[in-house]
């Protein structure tokens, strides 16, 4: 499988964000993880601007896998974007 560029924008208190992080880890995906509520000042402003470009509602989790943006914990869509086949 080719190396995917995956970024997870999350909140430290969000259960859906934690589930997404767990899923990515279980799938052995290397990803950048940014807990937005832990950022301050200009860094937080810059990250929120980045998220709004991907997801105008600025809701969490926001996941970017290569050029695909997924908002919310959507296991099937995340696995499809990563090229992982679902086992039924």
C-alpha positions as CSV (number, residue, x, y, z in Angstrom):
1,X,0.0,0.0,0.0
2,X,1.3,3.4,-0.9
3,X,2.1,5.9,1.9
4,X,-1.0,7.9,2.7
5,X,-0.7,11.4,4.1
6,X,-3.2,11.4,6.9
7,X,-4.1,14.2,9.3
8,X,-6.6,14.0,12.1
9,X,-7.9,17.2,13.5
10,X,-9.5,16.5,16.9
11,X,-10.6,17.7,20.3
12,X,-9.2,16.0,23.4
13,X,-12.6,15.6,24.9
14,X,-14.4,14.2,21.8
15,X,-15.4,10.5,21.9
16,X,-15.7,10.4,18.1
17,X,-12.2,11.8,17.8
18,X,-10.9,9.1,20.2
19,X,-12.7,6.4,18.2
20,X,-11.1,7.7,15.0
21,X,-7.7,7.8,16.5
22,X,-8.2,4.2,17.7
23,X,-9.3,3.1,14.3
24,X,-6.3,4.6,12.5
25,X,-4.0,3.0,15.1
26,X,-5.7,-0.4,14.7
27,X,-5.2,-0.1,10.9
28,X,-1.5,0.7,11.4
29,X,-1.9,4.0,9.7
30,X,0.8,6.7,10.3
31,X,-1.0,10.0,10.8
32,X,-0.5,13.5,12.2
33,X,-2.8,14.1,15.2
34,X,-3.7,17.6,16.2
35,X,-5.8,18.2,19.3
36,X,-7.0,21.7,18.5
37,X,-8.3,22.5,22.0
38,X,-4.7,22.1,23.3
39,X,-3.4,24.8,21.0
40,X,-3.2,28.5,21.8
41,X,-3.0,31.9,20.2
42,X,-1.8,32.2,16.6
43,X,-1.1,28.4,16.3
44,X,-4.8,27.7,17.1
45,X,-6.0,30.4,14.7
46,X,-3.9,29.0,11.9
47,X,-5.1,25.4,12.4
48,X,-8.7,26.5,12.7
49,X,-8.3,28.4,9.4
50,X,-6.9,25.2,7.8
51,X,-9.8,23.1,9.1
52,X,-12.4,25.6,7.8
53,X,-10.9,25.2,4.3
54,X,-11.5,21.5,4.5
55,X,-14.7,21.6,6.6
56,X,-16.5,25.0,6.7
57,X,-18.6,23.9,9.7
58,X,-15.3,23.3,11.6
59,X,-16.6,20.2,13.3
60,X,-14.7,17.3,14.7
61,X,-13.2,14.9,13.9
62,X,-12.0,16.2,10.6
63,X,-9.8,13.7,8.8
64,X,-7.8,14.4,5.7
65,X,-6.4,11.3,3.8
66,X,-4.4,12.5,0.9
67,X,-7.0,14.7,-0.9
68,X,-10.1,13.1,0.7
69,X,-11.8,14.9,3.6
70,X,-14.0,13.0,6.0
71,X,-16.0,14.7,8.7
72,X,-17.0,12.7,11.7
73,X,-16.3,9.1,12.6
74,X,-17.2,7.2,9.5
75,X,-15.3,3.9,9.7
76,X,-16.3,2.6,6.3
77,X,-15.4,5.9,4.5
78,X,-12.1,6.1,6.4
79,X,-11.1,2.5,5.5
80,X,-12.1,3.1,1.8
81,X,-10.0,6.3,1.7
82,X,-7.1,4.2,3.1
83,X,-7.6,1.4,0.6
84,X,-8.5,-1.1,3.4
85,X,-11.1,-3.7,2.5
86,X,-14.0,-4.1,5.0
87,X,-14.4,-7.6,6.3
88,X,-18.1,-8.5,6.6
